[in-house]
Amino acid sequence: RPAVAAAAETDGATTAVMASMMVALLSAARPVPRFLQAMPVVAPHSRRVLSRSGCVRCMSTPAKAGSGRGETRRIVFLGTPSVAARSLELLLEASRAGEGGGFEIAAVVSQPASRSGRKMTLTPSPVAQLAESEGIELLTPASAKEEAFLSRLTELQPDLCVTAAYGCFLPQRFLDLPRLGTLNVHPSLLPLYRGAAPLQRCLEAGDSVAGVTVAFTVLKMDAGPVLRQAPRPLDGSEREPELLLEMFEKGTRLLISALPSVWDGSCKAALTPQDDSKATKAPKLSAADAELRLDALTATQAHNKVRAFAGWPGTWTLLRLAGSTEPVRAKLLHTRVGTDTGGGAAAPGSKDARLVDYSRAGAALRFSCAGGSVLEVTRLTLPGKSPVDARSFWNGLNGRQAWWEVGIPA
């Protein structure tokens, strides 16, 4: 037995030395992210792994949750909106079921409560509400640079941080804290659509494929190595709210399935660096994105904006009803692209070319757009009114004409 123990120690020392040499060589070529340096190194054809303390631990059987540290792996989750709350739900379910190699949610970080609704009530984020209902420690710093926040995160000693639509910049001091780094669920096929509104910009562009990526976070926005990725073919009818939830659910499940490889370090061999030359940007949405200039947009372009901005900021066009003194902002909620052309023989841009008509066969209002294309609207709403379908809107006109206009109403 002493001889066997001595041999095991020799093998372990050799493994540790080789691991140290590997990190040193990589560091000489380019800086190695801290989360890669901290990951355990698995020796070839062996069940011995290099633990955090540098000791070699025998793994003749699969490791139990938290083995090697004497406790369950600790994850700190960061997120804010309802889709992030769904990601947190899935992580909690997996934790309780012992999935993902065994882990616990040690704390939750979300943006501070904000005012919302007609009464502008101060309301915690969906993620914050879920954390409080689950009895999980909640941190809501105004900035991830706050000293008190970073100090508390240091005390928590997380093995891993997971972000899902958190919405705040993460400084290098934060990224250096979790032992194994930070994983982000990003609703695009990175390096495509790096930025604040990836799925919205993907739908706006009319792409035929969307997707979700699980990647390690580095200081450069959405530029870290990819751990998991899944494409999602599009048929042109998908709307952002439903698709965004689907992507975060898919991405979170991908992340959970990858956690065992993060814990034992084997994920390093599967990481795919992003090609920066193929990167595209997904700039933050603004209220100005909501306007539909039907004189400048084709029906396809207008339809893509409607489904891309269905969550926020929505989409509107100016609509004037016969007998009214001013046009109103009509919010277009559900649309499709017509199969024929509109405007007839009317001069482009004239009132007659901008008249709205109704297709009984398609149960849709028809708006002539740039190039003579037709946008069919099946659901819309006027200011202060409840959403209605196209037929109800048309019947409510009682024979009056309606046409779209360009410009901001007085």
C-alpha positions in Angstrom: 0.0 0.0 0.0 2.8 2.5 0.8 4.3 1.8 -2.6 0.9 2.3 -4.3 0.4 5.6 -2.5 3.9 6.8 -3.4 3.2 5.9 -7.1 -0.1 7.8 -7.0 1.7 10.9 -5.4 4.3 10.7 -8.2 1.7 10.6 -10.9 -0.2 13.4 -9.3 3.0 15.6 -9.0 3.8 14.9 -12.7 0.2 15.9 -13.7 0.4 19.1 -11.7 3.8 20.0 -13.2 2.5 19.4 -16.7 -0.5 21.5 -16.0 1.6 24.4 -14.8 3.9 24.1 -17.8 0.9 24.2 -20.1 -0.6 27.4 -18.5 2.9 29.0 -18.6 3.3 28.2 -22.3 -0.1 29.5 -23.2 0.5 32.7 -21.2 3.7 33.3 -23.1 1.7 33.4 -26.3 -1.3 35.3 -25.2 -3.0 36.2 -21.8 -5.0 33.3 -20.5 -8.4 34.2 -19.0 -8.5 33.6 -15.3 -11.5 31.2 -15.6 -9.4 28.9 -17.9 -6.4 29.0 -15.5 -8.6 28.0 -12.6 -10.3 25.1 -14.3 -9.2 21.7 -13.1 -6.9 19.8 -15.5 -7.8 16.2 -16.3 -4.8 13.9 -16.9 -5.0 11.7 -20.1 -6.4 8.2 -19.5 -6.8 9.0 -15.8 -9.5 9.7 -13.3 -7.2 12.0 -11.3 -8.0 15.7 -11.4 -6.1 18.8 -10.2 -8.2 20.4 -7.5 -8.3 24.0 -6.6 -5.7 23.5 -3.9 -3.3 21.9 -6.3 -3.6 18.5 -4.8 -4.4 15.4 -7.0 -7.6 13.7 -6.0 -8.4 10.2 -7.1 -11.8 9.8 -8.9 -12.3 6.1 -9.4 -16.0 6.8 -9.4 -18.0 9.9 -10.7 -17.6 12.8 -8.4 -20.5 13.7 -6.2 -21.9 17.3 -6.0 -19.3 19.5 -4.4 -16.6 16.8 -4.1 -13.1 18.2 -4.0 -14.3 21.3 -2.1 -16.4 19.7 0.6 -19.5 21.6 -0.5 -21.9 21.9 -3.4 -20.7 24.2 -6.3 -21.9 27.7 -5.8 -23.5 29.7 -8.6 -24.4 33.4 -8.5 -27.1 34.2 -11.0 -27.5 37.7 -12.6 -30.6 38.7 -14.6 -33.5 41.2 -14.7 -36.5 40.6 -17.0 -39.1 37.9 -17.1 -37.1 35.7 -19.6 -34.2 35.8 -17.1 -36.6 34.8 -14.3 -37.5 31.7 -16.4 -33.8 30.9 -16.7 -33.5 31.1 -12.9 -36.5 28.9 -12.5 -34.9 26.2 -14.7 -31.6 26.5 -12.8 -33.4 26.1 -9.5 -35.3 23.0 -10.8 -32.0 21.5 -12.0 -30.4 22.2 -8.7 -33.1 20.5 -6.7 -33.0 17.5 -9.1 -29.2 17.2 -8.8 -28.7 17.9 -12.4 -25.7 19.7 -13.9 -23.2 17.9 -11.7 -24.7 19.3 -8.5 -24.9 23.0 -7.7 -26.8 25.6 -5.7 -27.8 29.1 -6.4 -25.9 31.0 -3.7 -27.2 34.4 -4.5 -29.1 36.4 -7.2 -28.2 39.8 -8.6 -30.6 42.0 -10.4 -31.1 45.6 -11.4 -32.7 47.8 -8.8 -36.5 48.2 -8.6 -37.8 50.7 -11.2 -41.1 52.6 -11.6 -43.6 51.1 -14.0 -47.3 51.2 -14.8 -49.7 54.1 -15.0 -49.1 54.9 -11.3 -45.3 54.6 -11.7 -45.1 52.2 -8.8 -41.6 51.2 -7.7 -41.5 47.5 -8.7 -38.8 44.9 -8.3 -37.7 43.1 -11.4 -39.2 39.7 -12.2 -35.8 38.1 -11.2 -35.8 39.9 -7.9 -39.3 38.9 -7.2 -38.5 35.2 -7.8 -35.4 35.4 -5.7 -37.3 36.8 -2.8 -40.1 34.2 -3.1 -37.5 31.5 -3.0 -35.7 32.9 0.0 -32.4 33.5 -2.0 -30.1 36.3 -1.1 -30.7 39.2 -3.4 -28.3 41.9 -4.5 -29.5 44.9 -6.5 -26.5 47.2 -7.0 -27.0 50.3 -9.2 -23.7 49.3 -10.8 -21.6 46.2 -10.8 -18.6 48.4 -10.0 -20.0 49.2 -6.5 -17.4 48.4 -3.8 -20.0 47.0 -1.4 -21.4 44.7 -4.1 -17.9 43.4 -5.1 -17.0 42.8 -1.5 -20.1 40.7 -0.9 -19.5 38.7 -4.0 -16.0 38.0 -2.8 -17.4 36.7 0.5 -19.8 34.4 -1.4 -16.9 32.7 -3.2 -18.9 31.6 -6.2 -17.5 28.8 -8.4 -19.4 30.2 -11.4 -21.5 33.2 -12.3 -24.4 32.9 -14.8 -25.9 35.9 -16.6 -29.1 36.1 -18.6 -30.3 39.5 -19.7 -28.8 41.2 -16.7 -28.4 44.5 -18.5 -25.4 46.0 -16.8 -21.7 46.2 -17.7 -19.5 43.8 -15.8 -16.0 45.2 -15.0 -12.9 43.1 -14.9 -12.9 43.1 -11.1 -16.2 41.3 -11.2 -15.0 38.8 -13.9 -12.0 37.9 -11.8 -14.1 36.8 -8.8 -15.8 33.6 -9.8 -13.4 30.7 -9.7 -14.5 29.2 -13.0 -15.6 32.4 -14.7 -19.0 33.7 -15.9 -21.3 32.0 -18.4 -23.8 34.1 -20.4 -26.9 33.0 -22.2 -27.1 35.2 -25.3 -30.0 34.9 -27.8 -28.1 34.9 -31.1 -25.6 32.8 -33.0 -22.4 34.6 -31.8 -20.4 36.3 -33.2 -23.6 37.5 -35.0 -25.6 40.3 -33.2 -23.3 41.2 -30.3 -25.1 43.8 -28.1 -28.2 44.7 -26.3 -30.9 43.6 -28.8 -29.7 40.5 -30.6 -33.0 38.7 -31.3 -34.8 41.9 -32.2 -32.2 42.9 -34.7 -32.1 39.4 -36.2 -35.9 39.5 -36.8 -35.7 43.0 -38.1 -33.2 42.0 -40.7 -35.4 39.1 -41.8 -32.9 36.4 -41.1 -33.9 32.8 -41.9 -32.1 31.4 -38.8 -31.9 32.7 -35.2 -30.3 30.9 -32.3 -28.8 31.0 -28.8 -25.3 30.8 -27.5 -23.8 29.9 -24.1 -20.4 31.6 -23.9 -17.9 32.7 -21.3 -17.9 36.4 -20.6 -14.8 38.5 -21.2 -14.4 42.3 -20.9 -15.2 42.8 -24.6 -18.9 42.7 -25.2 -20.2 39.2 -26.1 -16.8 38.2 -27.4 -15.9 35.2 -25.2 -15.3 31.6 -26.3 -18.4 29.7 -27.1 -19.3 26.6 -25.0 -22.7 25.7 -26.5 -24.7 26.9 -29.5 -28.1 26.0 -31.1 -29.6 27.4 -34.3 -33.3 27.9 -34.7 -34.8 28.1 -38.2 -37.3 30.8 -38.8 -40.4 30.8 -41.1 -41.1 34.6 -41.0 -44.0 34.4 -38.6 -42.2 34.4 -35.3 -42.6 37.3 -32.9 -39.9 38.5 -30.5 -41.7 38.0 -27.1 -42.5 34.3 -27.7 -39.2 33.5 -29.5 -37.1 35.3 -26.9 -38.6 33.1 -24.1 -38.0 30.0 -26.2 -34.3 31.0 -26.8 -33.6 31.6 -23.1 -35.2 28.3 -22.1 -33.2 26.5 -24.7 -30.0 28.3 -23.8 -30.4 27.6 -20.1 -30.9 23.9 -20.7 -27.8 23.9 -22.9 -25.9 25.6 -20.0 -27.1 23.1 -17.4 -26.1 20.2 -19.7 -22.6 21.7 -20.0 -22.0 22.3 -16.3 -20.4 18.9 -15.5 -17.7 19.7 -18.1 -17.2 23.1 -16.5 -16.8 21.6 -13.0 -14.2 19.0 -14.2 -12.4 21.4 -16.7 -13.1 19.2 -19.8 -15.1 22.1 -21.4 -11.8 23.8 -22.2 -11.2 21.3 -25.1 -14.7 22.1 -26.5 -14.5 25.9 -26.4 -14.7 27.6 -29.7 -13.1 31.1 -30.1 -15.2 33.7 -31.9 -14.2 35.0 -35.3 -14.2 38.8 -34.7 -14.2 39.4 -38.5 -17.7 37.9 -38.7 -19.1 39.9 -35.8 -22.2 42.1 -36.3 -23.7 44.5 -33.8 -27.2 44.6 -32.2 -27.6 48.2 -31.0 -30.0 49.0 -28.1 -33.6 49.7 -29.1 -35.1 53.2 -28.8 -38.6 54.7 -29.1 -37.7 56.0 -32.5 -37.5 52.4 -33.8 -41.2 52.1 -33.4 -42.2 54.3 -36.3 -43.1 52.6 -39.6 -42.5 54.8 -42.6 -44.6 53.0 -45.1 -43.4 55.3 -47.8 -39.8 54.1 -47.3 -40.3 50.5 -46.2 -41.5 47.6 -48.2 -44.2 45.3 -46.8 -41.6 42.7 -45.9 -39.4 45.3 -44.1 -42.4 46.7 -42.2 -43.6 43.2 -41.2 -40.2 42.3 -39.9 -40.1 45.4 -37.7 -43.6 44.6 -36.4 -42.6 41.1 -35.2 -39.1 42.2 -34.0 -40.4 45.1 -31.8 -43.6 43.4 -30.7 -42.3 43.4 -27.1 -40.9 47.0 -26.9 -41.1 49.6 -28.3 -43.9 48.3 -30.5 -44.6 49.7 -34.0 -46.9 52.4 -35.2 -47.9 54.4 -38.3 -49.9 57.5 -38.6 -53.5 56.9 -39.6 -56.1 59.5 -40.5 -59.8 58.8 -40.4 -62.2 60.8 -42.6 -63.7 63.6 -40.6 -60.9 63.8 -38.1 -58.7 66.9 -37.7 -55.5 65.1 -36.9 -53.9 61.7 -37.6 -53.4 59.3 -34.8 -50.7 56.7 -34.0 -52.1 53.3 -34.9 -50.2 50.5 -33.3 -49.8 47.5 -35.6 -49.8 44.4 -33.5 -50.0 41.4 -36.0 -49.1 41.6 -39.7 -48.2 39.5 -42.7 -46.9 40.2 -46.2 -49.6 40.4 -48.9 -49.2 38.3 -52.1 -50.2 41.0 -54.5 -49.6 44.8 -55.1 -51.6 47.8 -53.9 -52.3 51.3 -54.8 -53.8 50.5 -58.2 -53.4 53.2 -60.8 -53.1 56.0 -58.2 -50.0 58.1 -58.2 -47.4 56.9 -55.7 -47.6 58.9 -52.5 -51.0 60.3 -53.3 -53.9 60.0 -50.8 -55.6 57.4 -53.0 -52.4 55.3 -53.0 -52.4 55.5 -49.2 -56.0 54.4 -48.6 -56.5 51.5 -46.3 -58.8 48.8 -47.6 -60.1 45.5 -46.3 -59.7 42.0 -47.6 -62.7 39.8 -46.5 -61.0 36.7 -47.8 -57.9 37.3 -45.7 -59.7 39.1 -42.8 -57.0 41.8 -42.9 -56.5 45.5 -43.5 -54.3 46.3 -46.5 -51.7 49.0 -46.4 -49.8 49.9 -49.6 -46.1 50.2 -48.9 -42.9 51.2 -50.9 -42.6 49.6 -54.2 -46.3 48.8 -54.4 -46.0 45.9 -51.9 -48.9 45.3 -49.5 -48.8 44.9 -45.7 -51.7 43.0 -44.3 -52.7 44.0 -40.7 -54.7 41.5 -38.8 -54.7 43.2 -35.3 -54.1 46.8 -34.3 -55.1 49.4 -31.7 -55.7 53.1 -31.6 -54.7 55.4 -28.7 -56.8 54.8 -25.6 -58.5 51.8 -27.2 -58.3 48.1 -26.7 -56.7 46.0 -29.4 -59.1 44.8 -32.1 -58.9 42.5 -35.1 -59.0 43.9 -38.6 -62.7 43.0 -39.2 -63.9 44.8 -36.0 -61.8 47.9 -36.9 -63.2 48.0 -40.5 -66.8 47.6 -39.3 -66.1 50.4 -36.8 -65.3 52.8 -39.6 -68.9 52.7 -40.7 -68.0 53.4 -44.3 -65.5 56.2 -43.6 -62.2 56.2 -45.4 -58.9 55.8 -43.6 -55.4 56.4 -45.0 -51.8 56.4 -43.6 -49.7 59.5 -43.4 -46.0 60.4 -42.9 -44.8 62.8 -40.2 -45.3 63.5 -36.5 -48.9 64.6 -35.5 -49.2 68.1 -33.9 
